[in-house]
Amino acid sequence: MIYLDNSATSFPKPEVVYEFMNSFYRSHGVSPGRSGFDAAIETEEMVQETRILLTQLFNGDDPNRLTFSYNASDSLNMILQGLANRGDHVITTMLEHNSVLRPLFHLSQDGMIEVTHIPFNGRGYVDPDDFKKTIKQNTSMVVVNHCSNVIGTVQPLAEIGAICKENGLLFIVDASQSAGAIPIDMKQMGIDVLVFTGHKCLMGPTGIGGSYVMEGVPVRLTRFGGTGVRSAQKTHLEEFPYRLECGTLNLVGVAGLNAGIKWVQEHGIENLHRKEIALWDTLRKGIQSIDNVVTYCAESPDNRNPVLSLNVKGFESGDVGTMLDVDYDIACRTGLQCAPLVHAGIGTSDIHGTVRLSLGPFNDESHVETAVNAITEIASIRR
């Protein structure tokens, strides 16, 4: 299989990730921080090391404010519901994934908040000035997807963050597609809350993600349960990391994420990204040379991730995906990719979305060549 669905989940994982998950869980598959025996202590040390690695990666200050969850969607639900107050106005964009759109929609539907969606331009980028124009007296926070999972464009976080700071707004960033692929500096970018997932560019397994919350951000508790600390206390603990964690962690997931982060750091975020973007540019040029094929927001390799959305005229995107799978053994993603407003913006909602090809660190030039040849043959079919 030629795997071109890395925006959904990076695959395969580095061999060290599989090896460490297996070896660590076999020797240390016990609850971290719950008991005083050696294995439990060593397990907690691995968990804390992973908090430190991620805190350093995002330029945070306190590793305890790095909390784990199932994934980015899980953390975004906790963050957005924990920050929204009745009567608030929230600004977000049309580039968001449903992991932001749906929590905000439900809060709006319940009469809790009002939401404004900033559009993006024909190249796939938002204009920071549009955020300035949209701020109201009751605006409380801005939520932005760092990198689109449909068109791959990377948004100007530092400029948006500066606007948020000037106006006293909280700045929440969904880094699902960028954490581990693009350098992120929460301080320099003015980010108050960063949400990430482990199974994409950080090269970890599914089922692990989390957030980093800066000091002073008033996230309310929305979940309550065991922490292994002060068990006689009736209320859930207020301090981090317990504030956003309850119950036993996905230990094998944290172990895989630990190994994935180290692999990414060893190879270098910039080095990995440079290689993938070079392949993407070759793919882009090949696809754009084919008659009857349309690409979206794919004019330049600058300020983007290696994601290419396309359509073959006369074909449903799902049919093209099926042919790529069955006839060419190429795995990709078709449809709306959980981001319906992106497709509204690029005009593909009524034609059931796009074919999305997304590259990762284990793709090579032969994969790109095969994909271009496959799309060429499909586009040549008379309908």
Helices and strands as residue ranges (DSSP letters): E 2-3, H 15-28, H 38-58, G 63-65, E 66-69, H 72-83, E 88-93, H 98-109, E 113-118, H 128-134, E 139-145, H 157-166, E 170-174, H 186-189, E 193-197, E 209-213, G 242-244, H 251-267, H 269-288, E 293-295, E 307-312, H 317-328, E 330-331, E 333-335, H 340-346, E 354-358, H 365-379
